Amino acid sequence: MSCRRGALIVLEGVDKAGKTTQCKKLVYALQKNGRAAEMMRFPDRTTQIGQLISSYLEKKNNLEDHTIHLLFSANRWELVPLMKKKLEQGITLVVDRYAFSGVAFTSAKPDFSLEWCKNPDVGLPKPDLVMFLQLNPSVAAERGEFGTERYETSAFQRSVQQRFEQLMKDPSVNWKVIDAARSIEVVHSDIKVLCENIINTSENLPIGELWK
Ligand code: Z5A
């Protein structure tokens, strides 16, 4: 690696926790401070696989549960060469959802184990930091109605939250829980401090492999 690499930073959380809002603000703030930073999101609905996922989420097609899980994972793998290239060029990637959403959402369905759900994502670039935006469902409800996409019901979101809690027990991942019930600016300033630190500490380290 000829230059210091960028950091891989992921924001996770349940519906309406503010992930997209905070990813955008973070990228803007990092760029303003002279850092190379870009946002990515999963699913990336722009690829062919992403379009299949998007029509599934919009309930325009039905896919068997294992199949859609593998497609979400394939959507991440198809972006790995680009992610690695950018990280090696010194660009910090701020990612809105990643493999943790993949596992939490599928394993919230009946008859799916956490282990089975993790397998296809084993070996993905490992995030240097995963921030979980913690938000009570009653506060989330005050942020507006659920949309009409698949999974957007409060009962399912509660199961997803429980699965995230199981994933956060894994010490091999650098989880930080952020209280997302506070104002956008207060949440942002906490996130910014954590990220400035992790960018500095990861720049000389190799990119890790998730769950390996
Ligand atoms: N999925 C999966 O099954 N498997 C996978 O592998 C992956 C994903 C990667 C993708 O949805 C769906 O795919 C998702 C998981 C599943 N299904 N669900 N549910 P998406 O990524 O396209 O959209 P989303 O993730 O569902 O967006 P979101 O969760 O609804 O929103 P958010 O990004 O967390 O929040 P936001 O858009 O930034 O903010 C929501 C609103 O709250 C907005 O009006 C903000 O202005 C407001 N807001 C934000 N922060 C605050 C604070 N601090 N105070 C007050 N109001 C706030």
py3Dmol code that shows the C-alpha trace and the ligand (Angstrom):
import py3Dmol

protein = """\
ATOM      1  CA  MET A   1       0.000   0.000   0.000  1.00  0.00           C
ATOM      2  CA  SER A   2       1.608   3.257  -1.096  1.00  0.00           C
ATOM      3  CA  CYS A   3      -0.505   5.664   0.976  1.00  0.00           C
ATOM      4  CA  ARG A   4      -2.353   5.518   4.252  1.00  0.00           C
ATOM      5  CA  ARG A   5      -5.630   3.731   3.766  1.00  0.00           C
ATOM      6  CA  GLY A   6      -9.058   5.127   4.467  1.00  0.00           C
ATOM      7  CA  ALA A   7     -11.259   3.743   7.237  1.00  0.00           C
ATOM      8  CA  LEU A   8     -14.321   1.569   6.712  1.00  0.00           C
ATOM      9  CA  ILE A   9     -17.076   2.997   8.897  1.00  0.00           C
ATOM     10  CA  VAL A  10     -20.572   1.475   9.069  1.00  0.00           C
ATOM     11  CA  LEU A  11     -23.786   2.863  10.498  1.00  0.00           C
ATOM     12  CA  GLU A  12     -26.418   0.341  11.530  1.00  0.00           C
ATOM     13  CA  GLY A  13     -29.699   0.613  13.391  1.00  0.00           C
ATOM     14  CA  VAL A  14     -33.395  -0.054  13.125  1.00  0.00           C
ATOM     15  CA  ASP A  15     -35.759   1.827  10.840  1.00  0.00           C
ATOM     16  CA  LYS A  16     -35.747   5.626  11.174  1.00  0.00           C
ATOM     17  CA  ALA A  17     -32.806   5.653  13.591  1.00  0.00           C
ATOM     18  CA  GLY A  18     -31.223   8.372  11.419  1.00  0.00           C
ATOM     19  CA  LYS A  19     -28.582   6.320   9.595  1.00  0.00           C
ATOM     20  CA  THR A  20     -28.860   8.092   6.240  1.00  0.00           C
ATOM     21  CA  THR A  21     -29.055  11.538   7.862  1.00  0.00           C
ATOM     22  CA  GLN A  22     -25.912  10.849   9.904  1.00  0.00           C
ATOM     23  CA  CYS A  23     -23.949   9.227   7.043  1.00  0.00           C
ATOM     24  CA  LYS A  24     -24.502  12.303   4.883  1.00  0.00           C
ATOM     25  CA  LYS A  25     -23.560  14.730   7.656  1.00  0.00           C
ATOM     26  CA  LEU A  26     -20.467  12.728   8.510  1.00  0.00           C
ATOM     27  CA  VAL A  27     -19.173  12.601   4.935  1.00  0.00           C
ATOM     28  CA  TYR A  28     -19.771  16.343   4.578  1.00  0.00           C
ATOM     29  CA  ALA A  29     -17.959  17.097   7.867  1.00  0.00           C
ATOM     30  CA  LEU A  30     -14.989  14.857   7.024  1.00  0.00           C
ATOM     31  CA  GLN A  31     -14.637  16.439   3.585  1.00  0.00           C
ATOM     32  CA  LYS A  32     -14.829  19.911   5.138  1.00  0.00           C
ATOM     33  CA  ASN A  33     -11.926  18.911   7.392  1.00  0.00           C
ATOM     34  CA  GLY A  34      -9.874  17.977   4.319  1.00  0.00           C
ATOM     35  CA  ARG A  35     -10.399  14.207   4.556  1.00  0.00           C
ATOM     36  CA  ALA A  36     -11.193  12.104   1.486  1.00  0.00           C
ATOM     37  CA  ALA A  37     -14.544  10.488   2.333  1.00  0.00           C
ATOM     38  CA  GLU A  38     -17.427   8.975   0.372  1.00  0.00           C
ATOM     39  CA  MET A  39     -20.783   7.466   1.269  1.00  0.00           C
ATOM     40  CA  MET A  40     -22.023   4.036   0.183  1.00  0.00           C
ATOM     41  CA  ARG A  41     -25.257   2.279   1.068  1.00  0.00           C
ATOM     42  CA  PHE A  42     -26.527  -1.283   1.078  1.00  0.00           C
ATOM     43  CA  PRO A  43     -28.507  -2.456  -0.640  1.00  0.00           C
ATOM     44  CA  ASP A  44     -26.942  -0.618  -3.580  1.00  0.00           C
ATOM     45  CA  ARG A  45     -30.049  -0.542  -5.743  1.00  0.00           C
ATOM     46  CA  THR A  46     -28.187   0.650  -8.873  1.00  0.00           C
ATOM     47  CA  THR A  47     -26.661  -2.712  -9.901  1.00  0.00           C
ATOM     48  CA  GLN A  48     -28.563  -5.567 -11.595  1.00  0.00           C
ATOM     49  CA  ILE A  49     -28.615  -7.512  -8.330  1.00  0.00           C
ATOM     50  CA  GLY A  50     -29.612  -4.317  -6.515  1.00  0.00           C
ATOM     51  CA  GLN A  51     -32.559  -3.856  -8.855  1.00  0.00           C
ATOM     52  CA  LEU A  52     -33.816  -7.360  -8.056  1.00  0.00           C
ATOM     53  CA  ILE A  53     -33.509  -6.547  -4.329  1.00  0.00           C
ATOM     54  CA  SER A  54     -35.252  -3.224  -4.785  1.00  0.00           C
ATOM     55  CA  SER A  55     -38.260  -4.762  -6.496  1.00  0.00           C
ATOM     56  CA  TYR A  56     -38.404  -7.405  -3.731  1.00  0.00           C
ATOM     57  CA  LEU A  57     -38.409  -4.675  -1.056  1.00  0.00           C
ATOM     58  CA  GLU A  58     -41.086  -2.777  -2.991  1.00  0.00           C
ATOM     59  CA  LYS A  59     -43.120  -6.025  -3.027  1.00  0.00           C
ATOM     60  CA  LYS A  60     -43.140  -6.057  -6.840  1.00  0.00           C
ATOM     61  CA  ASN A  61     -41.702  -9.583  -6.799  1.00  0.00           C
ATOM     62  CA  ASN A  62     -41.482 -12.407  -4.298  1.00  0.00           C
ATOM     63  CA  LEU A  63     -38.247 -14.269  -3.726  1.00  0.00           C
ATOM     64  CA  GLU A  64     -37.637 -17.309  -1.566  1.00  0.00           C
ATOM     65  CA  ASP A  65     -36.106 -16.233   1.797  1.00  0.00           C
ATOM     66  CA  HIS A  66     -32.695 -17.953   1.374  1.00  0.00           C
ATOM     67  CA  THR A  67     -32.450 -16.588  -2.147  1.00  0.00           C
ATOM     68  CA  ILE A  68     -33.019 -12.961  -1.172  1.00  0.00           C
ATOM     69  CA  HIS A  69     -30.544 -13.327   1.687  1.00  0.00           C
ATOM     70  CA  LEU A  70     -27.855 -14.521  -0.729  1.00  0.00           C
ATOM     71  CA  LEU A  71     -28.688 -11.709  -3.152  1.00  0.00           C
ATOM     72  CA  PHE A  72     -28.213  -9.072  -0.399  1.00  0.00           C
ATOM     73  CA  SER A  73     -24.812 -10.660   0.306  1.00  0.00           C
ATOM     74  CA  ALA A  74     -23.916 -10.849  -3.405  1.00  0.00           C
ATOM     75  CA  ASN A  75     -24.770  -7.137  -3.655  1.00  0.00           C
ATOM     76  CA  ARG A  76     -22.058  -6.463  -1.065  1.00  0.00           C
ATOM     77  CA  TRP A  77     -19.513  -8.815  -2.671  1.00  0.00           C
ATOM     78  CA  GLU A  78     -19.946  -7.234  -6.094  1.00  0.00           C
ATOM     79  CA  LEU A  79     -18.881  -3.882  -4.571  1.00  0.00           C
ATOM     80  CA  VAL A  80     -15.839  -5.295  -2.709  1.00  0.00           C
ATOM     81  CA  PRO A  81     -13.237  -4.597  -5.458  1.00  0.00           C
ATOM     82  CA  LEU A  82     -14.389  -0.965  -5.603  1.00  0.00           C
ATOM     83  CA  MET A  83     -14.445  -0.644  -1.809  1.00  0.00           C
ATOM     84  CA  LYS A  84     -10.914  -2.022  -1.483  1.00  0.00           C
ATOM     85  CA  LYS A  85      -9.649   0.243  -4.262  1.00  0.00           C
ATOM     86  CA  LYS A  86     -11.092   3.326  -2.586  1.00  0.00           C
ATOM     87  CA  LEU A  87      -9.827   2.361   0.883  1.00  0.00           C
ATOM     88  CA  GLU A  88      -6.349   1.752  -0.531  1.00  0.00           C
ATOM     89  CA  GLN A  89      -6.478   5.166  -2.225  1.00  0.00           C
ATOM     90  CA  GLY A  90      -6.946   6.688   1.236  1.00  0.00           C
ATOM     91  CA  ILE A  91     -10.690   7.316   0.905  1.00  0.00           C
ATOM     92  CA  THR A  92     -12.739   6.750   4.053  1.00  0.00           C
ATOM     93  CA  LEU A  93     -15.998   4.949   3.276  1.00  0.00           C
ATOM     94  CA  VAL A  94     -19.079   5.744   5.336  1.00  0.00           C
ATOM     95  CA  VAL A  95     -21.535   2.911   4.755  1.00  0.00           C
ATOM     96  CA  ASP A  96     -25.287   3.026   5.418  1.00  0.00           C
ATOM     97  CA  ARG A  97     -26.101  -0.607   6.475  1.00  0.00           C
ATOM     98  CA  TYR A  98     -23.828  -3.615   5.835  1.00  0.00           C
ATOM     99  CA  ALA A  99     -23.690  -7.342   6.575  1.00  0.00           C
ATOM    100  CA  PHE A 100     -25.109  -6.808  10.081  1.00  0.00           C
ATOM    101  CA  SER A 101     -28.433  -5.670   8.595  1.00  0.00           C
ATOM    102  CA  GLY A 102     -28.261  -8.683   6.305  1.00  0.00           C
ATOM    103  CA  VAL A 103     -27.990 -11.056   9.258  1.00  0.00           C
ATOM    104  CA  ALA A 104     -30.399  -9.194  11.554  1.00  0.00           C
ATOM    105  CA  PHE A 105     -33.212  -8.994   8.978  1.00  0.00           C
ATOM    106  CA  THR A 106     -33.013 -12.572   7.663  1.00  0.00           C
ATOM    107  CA  SER A 107     -32.494 -14.156  11.072  1.00  0.00           C
ATOM    108  CA  ALA A 108     -35.609 -12.335  12.315  1.00  0.00           C
ATOM    109  CA  LYS A 109     -37.565 -14.623   9.958  1.00  0.00           C
ATOM    110  CA  PRO A 110     -38.664 -18.049  11.250  1.00  0.00           C
ATOM    111  CA  ASP A 111     -36.176 -20.939  11.024  1.00  0.00           C
ATOM    112  CA  PHE A 112     -33.034 -18.929  10.237  1.00  0.00           C
ATOM    113  CA  SER A 113     -30.028 -19.188  12.556  1.00  0.00           C
ATOM    114  CA  LEU A 114     -27.595 -16.337  13.069  1.00  0.00           C
ATOM    115  CA  GLU A 115     -24.737 -18.642  11.993  1.00  0.00           C
ATOM    116  CA  TRP A 116     -26.331 -19.612   8.683  1.00  0.00           C
ATOM    117  CA  CYS A 117     -27.083 -15.970   7.951  1.00  0.00           C
ATOM    118  CA  LYS A 118     -23.500 -14.840   8.662  1.00  0.00           C
ATOM    119  CA  ASN A 119     -21.816 -17.403   6.397  1.00  0.00           C
ATOM    120  CA  PRO A 120     -22.133 -15.742   2.976  1.00  0.00           C
ATOM    121  CA  ASP A 121     -20.659 -12.501   4.355  1.00  0.00           C
ATOM    122  CA  VAL A 122     -17.642 -14.135   6.058  1.00  0.00           C
ATOM    123  CA  GLY A 123     -14.483 -12.515   4.664  1.00  0.00           C
ATOM    124  CA  LEU A 124     -16.001  -9.201   3.539  1.00  0.00           C
ATOM    125  CA  PRO A 125     -13.842  -6.154   4.309  1.00  0.00           C
ATOM    126  CA  LYS A 126     -14.150  -5.768   8.053  1.00  0.00           C
ATOM    127  CA  PRO A 127     -15.374  -2.385   9.254  1.00  0.00           C
ATOM    128  CA  ASP A 128     -12.954  -0.496  11.485  1.00  0.00           C
ATOM    129  CA  LEU A 129     -15.979   0.838  13.358  1.00  0.00           C
ATOM    130  CA  VAL A 130     -19.682  -0.080  13.435  1.00  0.00           C
ATOM    131  CA  MET A 131     -21.931   2.472  15.080  1.00  0.00           C
ATOM    132  CA  PHE A 132     -25.336   1.189  16.126  1.00  0.00           C
ATOM    133  CA  LEU A 133     -27.883   3.990  16.337  1.00  0.00           C
ATOM    134  CA  GLN A 134     -30.025   2.899  19.255  1.00  0.00           C
ATOM    135  CA  LEU A 135     -33.622   4.101  19.159  1.00  0.00           C
ATOM    136  CA  ASN A 136     -36.627   3.027  21.165  1.00  0.00           C
ATOM    137  CA  PRO A 137     -39.537   1.959  18.881  1.00  0.00           C
ATOM    138  CA  SER A 138     -41.869   4.543  20.473  1.00  0.00           C
ATOM    139  CA  VAL A 139     -39.423   7.366  19.622  1.00  0.00           C
ATOM    140  CA  ALA A 140     -38.997   5.943  16.110  1.00  0.00           C
ATOM    141  CA  ALA A 141     -42.790   6.034  15.708  1.00  0.00           C
ATOM    142  CA  GLU A 142     -42.737   9.793  16.411  1.00  0.00           C
ATOM    143  CA  ARG A 143     -40.516  10.216  13.341  1.00  0.00           C
ATOM    144  CA  GLY A 144     -43.395   9.273  11.060  1.00  0.00           C
ATOM    145  CA  GLU A 145     -45.327   6.289   9.819  1.00  0.00           C
ATOM    146  CA  PHE A 146     -43.598   3.196   8.518  1.00  0.00           C
ATOM    147  CA  GLY A 147     -43.296   3.160   4.747  1.00  0.00           C
ATOM    148  CA  THR A 148     -44.882   0.574   2.515  1.00  0.00           C
ATOM    149  CA  GLU A 149     -41.788  -1.528   1.810  1.00  0.00           C
ATOM    150  CA  ARG A 150     -41.360  -5.092   3.002  1.00  0.00           C
ATOM    151  CA  TYR A 151     -40.165  -5.414   6.644  1.00  0.00           C
ATOM    152  CA  GLU A 152     -41.630  -2.025   7.625  1.00  0.00           C
ATOM    153  CA  THR A 153     -43.822  -3.203  10.515  1.00  0.00           C
ATOM    154  CA  SER A 154     -43.173  -2.620  14.202  1.00  0.00           C
ATOM    155  CA  ALA A 155     -43.377  -6.326  15.161  1.00  0.00           C
ATOM    156  CA  PHE A 156     -40.737  -7.324  12.621  1.00  0.00           C
ATOM    157  CA  GLN A 157     -38.516  -4.366  13.568  1.00  0.00           C
ATOM    158  CA  ARG A 158     -38.607  -5.509  17.223  1.00  0.00           C
ATOM    159  CA  SER A 159     -37.281  -8.942  16.212  1.00  0.00           C
ATOM    160  CA  VAL A 160     -34.622  -7.267  14.080  1.00  0.00           C
ATOM    161  CA  GLN A 161     -33.552  -5.174  17.100  1.00  0.00           C
ATOM    162  CA  GLN A 162     -33.151  -8.382  19.166  1.00  0.00           C
ATOM    163  CA  ARG A 163     -30.966  -9.919  16.463  1.00  0.00           C
ATOM    164  CA  PHE A 164     -28.789  -6.800  16.347  1.00  0.00           C
ATOM    165  CA  GLU A 165     -28.391  -7.110  20.140  1.00  0.00           C
ATOM    166  CA  GLN A 166     -27.091 -10.671  19.681  1.00  0.00           C
ATOM    167  CA  LEU A 167     -24.656  -9.541  16.976  1.00  0.00           C
ATOM    168  CA  MET A 168     -23.346  -6.746  19.208  1.00  0.00           C
ATOM    169  CA  LYS A 169     -22.146  -9.324  21.752  1.00  0.00           C
ATOM    170  CA  ASP A 170     -19.402 -10.327  19.293  1.00  0.00           C
ATOM    171  CA  PRO A 171     -16.160  -8.735  20.531  1.00  0.00           C
ATOM    172  CA  SER A 172     -14.392  -9.325  17.196  1.00  0.00           C
ATOM    173  CA  VAL A 173     -16.336  -6.362  15.784  1.00  0.00           C
ATOM    174  CA  ASN A 174     -15.677  -2.801  16.982  1.00  0.00           C
ATOM    175  CA  TRP A 175     -19.240  -1.855  17.954  1.00  0.00           C
ATOM    176  CA  LYS A 176     -20.170   1.504  19.450  1.00  0.00           C
ATOM    177  CA  VAL A 177     -23.742   2.125  20.557  1.00  0.00           C
ATOM    178  CA  ILE A 178     -24.971   5.674  19.972  1.00  0.00           C
ATOM    179  CA  ASP A 179     -28.076   7.086  21.628  1.00  0.00           C
ATOM    180  CA  ALA A 180     -29.991   8.180  18.528  1.00  0.00           C
ATOM    181  CA  ALA A 181     -32.905   9.729  20.443  1.00  0.00           C
ATOM    182  CA  ARG A 182     -30.989  12.994  20.843  1.00  0.00           C
ATOM    183  CA  SER A 183     -30.976  15.868  18.330  1.00  0.00           C
ATOM    184  CA  ILE A 184     -29.397  15.354  14.900  1.00  0.00           C
ATOM    185  CA  GLU A 185     -26.546  17.755  15.788  1.00  0.00           C
ATOM    186  CA  VAL A 186     -25.722  16.128  19.142  1.00  0.00           C
ATOM    187  CA  VAL A 187     -25.675  12.642  17.596  1.00  0.00           C
ATOM    188  CA  HIS A 188     -23.525  13.972  14.761  1.00  0.00           C
ATOM    189  CA  SER A 189     -20.917  15.477  17.053  1.00  0.00           C
ATOM    190  CA  ASP A 190     -20.487  12.158  18.950  1.00  0.00           C
ATOM    191  CA  ILE A 191     -20.165  10.271  15.661  1.00  0.00           C
ATOM    192  CA  LYS A 192     -17.635  12.760  14.280  1.00  0.00           C
ATOM    193  CA  VAL A 193     -15.293  12.379  17.275  1.00  0.00           C
ATOM    194  CA  LEU A 194     -15.411   8.569  17.093  1.00  0.00           C
ATOM    195  CA  CYS A 195     -14.688   8.667  13.371  1.00  0.00           C
ATOM    196  CA  GLU A 196     -11.780  11.113  13.512  1.00  0.00           C
ATOM    197  CA  ASN A 197     -10.166   8.779  16.052  1.00  0.00           C
ATOM    198  CA  ILE A 198     -10.756   5.594  14.073  1.00  0.00           C
ATOM    199  CA  ILE A 199      -9.478   7.152  10.823  1.00  0.00           C
ATOM    200  CA  ASN A 200      -6.219   7.985  12.605  1.00  0.00           C
ATOM    201  CA  THR A 201      -5.835   4.569  14.236  1.00  0.00           C
ATOM    202  CA  SER A 202      -6.686   2.442  11.193  1.00  0.00           C
ATOM    203  CA  GLU A 203      -4.634   4.249   8.543  1.00  0.00           C
ATOM    204  CA  ASN A 204      -1.566   2.025   8.984  1.00  0.00           C
ATOM    205  CA  LEU A 205      -3.406  -1.253   9.624  1.00  0.00           C
ATOM    206  CA  PRO A 206      -4.319  -3.828   6.962  1.00  0.00           C
ATOM    207  CA  ILE A 207      -7.977  -4.142   6.002  1.00  0.00           C
ATOM    208  CA  GLY A 208      -9.437  -6.936   8.136  1.00  0.00           C
ATOM    209  CA  GLU A 209     -11.766  -9.792   7.127  1.00  0.00           C
ATOM    210  CA  LEU A 210     -15.205  -9.879   8.697  1.00  0.00           C
ATOM    211  CA  TRP A 211     -16.115 -12.828  10.978  1.00  0.00           C
ATOM    212  CA  LYS A 212     -12.878 -14.720  10.115  1.00  0.00           C
TER     213      LYS A 212
END
"""
ligand_1 = """\
57
Z5A
N -31.926 -5.124 4.375
C -31.919 -6.509 4.425
O -32.944 -7.146 4.631
N -30.744 -7.169 4.217
C -29.573 -6.513 3.969
O -28.517 -7.151 3.771
C -29.617 -5.068 3.952
C -30.800 -4.426 4.157
C -28.352 -4.304 3.694
C -33.334 -1.280 3.080
O -33.915 -0.122 3.419
C -34.119 -2.444 3.663
O -33.394 -3.616 3.365
C -34.190 -2.343 5.147
C -33.249 -3.439 5.646
C -33.207 -4.402 4.535
N -35.546 -2.668 5.536
N -36.185 -2.128 6.436
N -36.831 -1.742 7.216
P -33.203 1.258 3.089
O -31.767 1.209 3.508
O -33.459 1.590 1.695
O -33.995 2.246 3.998
P -33.964 2.223 5.502
O -32.611 1.755 5.981
O -35.153 1.443 5.931
O -34.072 3.685 5.966
P -34.603 3.958 7.402
O -34.061 2.939 8.322
O -36.075 4.107 7.351
O -34.096 5.337 7.819
P -32.732 5.839 8.480
O -31.718 5.935 7.394
O -32.339 5.156 9.707
O -33.207 7.254 8.963
P -33.186 8.672 8.159
O -33.740 8.455 6.758
O -31.894 9.319 8.302
O -34.233 9.458 9.064
C -35.601 9.062 9.152
C -36.453 10.304 9.564
O -36.107 10.690 10.901
C -36.204 11.547 8.692
O -37.397 12.260 8.591
C -35.165 12.334 9.498
O -35.199 13.711 9.228
C -35.615 12.032 10.918
N -34.501 12.062 11.889
C -33.243 11.545 11.735
N -32.510 11.750 12.844
C -33.318 12.392 13.724
C -33.123 12.867 15.071
N -31.953 12.719 15.728
N -34.149 13.460 15.676
C -35.349 13.621 15.038
N -35.595 13.205 13.765
C -34.597 12.584 13.126
"""
view = py3Dmol.view(width=600, height=400)
view.addModel(protein, "pdb")
view.setStyle({"model": 0}, {"cartoon": {"style": "trace"}})
view.addModel(ligand_1, "xyz")
view.setStyle({"model": 1}, {"stick": {}})
view.zoomTo()
view.show()
